[in-house]
């Protein structure tokens, strides 16, 4: 199914878009462009300096993103400021990484954005893989979709 709508005009969208598609997409857009979404949401962001990676070996700059009621995402940034890993701490779990720990890789350029298209790790102790396929962008004013490279 292909659906097109403008989020700021959601009230005028069909009921299935408002009640089913938009709520489901909310989680997907956080997966797709989390660093931008955190900025747009005005989440509290703290640079914690260089820390050990939550998965694998090595270290990276850790940036903590806090949402109410205590959910915390820790993004680990490589030397090029791309997210290389993250962990998520569910607020009600006492800051135990209860949901997910994963690497971010296979970056593709979609217009001006670099997007991780393959994330691997664990969620609640079980294997996790989130991958994005068929990524394309259409810049404002254009009618042409361009596949991410």
Secondary structure, DSSP 8 states (H G I E B T S, - for coil): ------GGGGGGS-HHIIIIIHHHHHHHHHHHHHHHHHHHHT-EEEEEEEEE-SSSS-EEEEEEEEETTTEEEEEEE-TTS-EEEEEEE-GGGTS---SEEEEEEEEEEETTEEEEEEEEEEETTEEEEEE--S-EE--TT----EE--
